[in-house]
Amino acid sequence: METTNGSKSIFAGPWIQLAIGVVCMACVANLQYGWTLFVSPIDMKYHWGKASIQVAFSVFVLIETWLIPIEGYLVDRFGPRSVVVGGGLLVGIAWVLNSFADSLPLLYFGAALGGIGTGCVYGTCVGNALKWFPGRRGLAAGVTAAGFGAGAAATVVPISNMINSAGYEQAFLYFGIAQGLIVLIMSFGLRQAPPTPAGTKVKANQSARDYAPAEVLRKPVFWVLYVMFVLVASGGLMFAASIAPIAKDLKIDQVPVALLGFVLPALTFAISLDRIFDGVGRPFFGWVSDHIGRENTMFIAFSIGAASLFILSRFGSEPVIFVLFSALYFGVFGEIYSLFPATQGDTFGSKFAASNAGMLYTAKGTASLLVPIASYYAIQHGWGAVFGIAMSFNIVAALLAMFVLKPMRAKHFAASRA
C-alpha cells in the first residue's frame, strides 16, 4: 500500500495532486473525444458501416465505466499510483492496436483495452481529487474533469492533420504511444490523501458519516442520481461520438467558418471549440455548485443544454449556428462530470469516495448503449429527431434535480446526523 503521510513527499499537496490528475486526464481524453475523427476514415477503408464502427465506442465507454467501481476499490485499498501505471500502459497499447486493426473484433478488442486503461486513469484521478479537497469537491472534481473535457482541444487539429496527410493508422500509432508514456511518467507523482482529522466540522450539505458501497446501493438517492446521469450523458455521448457524421450528413463539415479571428472548417472548429467549452464548463459549474448548491446548478445547466439542443435541431444546418451552439451545449454538458462526483461525495462521504464515484460513473456506460441506437434512428428520422429526444432527457433531469433530488438529499443529511 502507498504511503499516506503527506510530509514525506514534495508531491503530497492538494494542488500538486490536482495538477498531476489534470495532465493524466488530458492524455486519455482523445480515446473518447478524438474518436469521431476516425469513424469515417475507418469506414472508407473497410466499409464496415458507421453504426458497426460506433459499436467500438460503446464497448470503450461500457468497459471504461462499468469497471471503475473495481478500480475505485483498488484505489481506496492500495492507493492511486499503481492503478494509473496500469492505465497508462493500456491506453497506449489500445491505440497501437487500433492502428493495424483489420477486423471489427480486433477494433472492439482495442476499444475494450482502451476502456480499461481510461477507467483506471479517470476513476483514480477524480476519486483522488474528492479526497484531497473535501471542502471544495465541486471545484476539485471540475478541474480534474476539465482535463478530460479540454484535453482533446489541443490535439484535435494535429490528429486531424495527421489523418489527412498520413492516414488514420499513423495518428493512432503515434498519439497512442505519446499519450501512454505521459500517463506513465505522471503516475509516479500520485499520492494518497491523508485521512480527515477527527472532529472536523461537517457542513450542512454534507453527510456526517461515510457510507460503504454496499450501503450506498441501498439508498434511493443514489438511484435518482444514476437515472439523472444516464438521461443527460446519453445526449452528450451521442453528440461526441457522432459529431463528424452529423456535420457530414448536414453537408457543413468542410464549410469555412470565421469566428474569433480564426477561419476553420465547420467540423474542425466545432470539435475544437466544443472541447474548450467542455473543459471550462466543468470547473466553472463545479465552483458555482460549491456556492449555490448542486441541485440548483444542475437545473440551470440542464435547462441551457435543452435550449441548445432545441436550436441545433431547428437550425443546425447553418455552419455558424452549428459551431456556436454545439460549443454551448458541451459547455453545460461536461459539468455532469464535476457535479455528480461532487454530489455523491457530499452525500456518501470521503472514505470510499473512489469506489462510490465509480459506481455512479457506470451510468455513463449505460448511456453509451444509446449511441449505436441513435445512429440507426437518425437514418430513419434524421438527426433533428435525435436532438429532440436528447432535449427531452435534459428537461426531465432538470426537473428531477429540483423537485426530487433536492428534498431527498435534505432528508438523507438529516438522517446521517441522527
C-alpha positions, 0 to 999 in steps of 0.5 A: 500500500502507498504511503499516506503521510503527506510530509514525506513527499514534495508531491503530497499537496492538494494542488500538486495532486490536482495538477498531476490528475489534470495532465493524466486526464488530458492524455486519455481524453482523445480515446473518447473525444478524438474518436469521431475523427476516425469513424469515417476514415475507418469506414472508407477503408473497410466499409464496415458501416458507421453504426458497426464502427460506433459499436467500438465506442460503446464497448470503450465507454461500457468497459471504461465505466462499468469497471471503475467501481473495481478500480475505485476499490483498488484505489481506496485499498492500495492507493492511486499510483499503481492503478494509473501505471496500469492505465497508462500502459493500456491506453497506449497499447489500445491505440497501437492496436487500433492502428493495424486493426483489420477486423471489427473484433480486433477494433472492439478488442482495442476499444475494450483495452482502451476502456480499461486503461481510461477507467483506471486513469479517470476513476483514480484521478477524480476519486483522488481529487474528492479526497484531497479537497473535501471542502471544495469537491465541486471545484476539485472534481471540475478541474480534474474533469476539465482535463478530460473535457479540454484535453482533446482541444489541443490535439484535435487539429494535429490528429486531424492533420495527421489523418489527412496527410498520413492516414488514420493508422499513423495518428493512432500509432503515434498519439497512442504511444505519446499519450501512454508514456505521459500517463506513465511518467505522471503516475509516479507523482500520485499520492494518497490523501491523508485521512480527515482529522477527527472532529472536523466540522461537517457542513450542512450539505454534507453527510456526517458519516461515510457510507460503504458501497454496499450501503450506498446501493441501498439508498434511493438517492443514489438511484435518482442520481444514476437515472439523472446521469444516464438521461443527460450523458446519453445526449452528450455521448451521442453528440461526441461520438457522432459529431463528424457524421452529423456535420457530414450528413448536414453537408457543413463539415468542410464549410469555412467558418470565421469566428474569433479571428480564426477561419476553420472548417465547420467540423474542425472548429466545432470539435475544437471549440466544443472541447474548450467549452467542455473543459471550462464548463466543468470547473466553472459549474463545479465552483458555482455548485460549491456556492449555490448548491448542486441541485440548483446548478444542475437545473440551470445547466440542464435547462441551457443544454435543452435550449441548445439542443432545441436550436441545433435541431431547428437550425443546425444546418447553418455552419455558424449556428452549428459551431456556436451552439454545439460549443454551448451545449458541451459547455453545460454538458461536461459539468455532469462530470464535476457535479455528480462526483461532487454530489455523491461525495457530499452525500456518501462521504470521503472514505470510499469516495473512489469506489462510490464515484465509480459506481455512479460513473457506470451510468455513463456506460449505460448511456453509451448503449444509446449511441449505436441506437441513435445512429440507426434512428437518425437514418430513419428520422434524421438527426433533428429527431435525435436532438429532440429526444436528447432535449427531452432527457435534459428537461426531465433531469432538470426537473428531477434535480429540483423537485426530487433530488433536492428534498431527498438529499435534505432528508438523507443529511438529516438522517446521517446526523441522527 
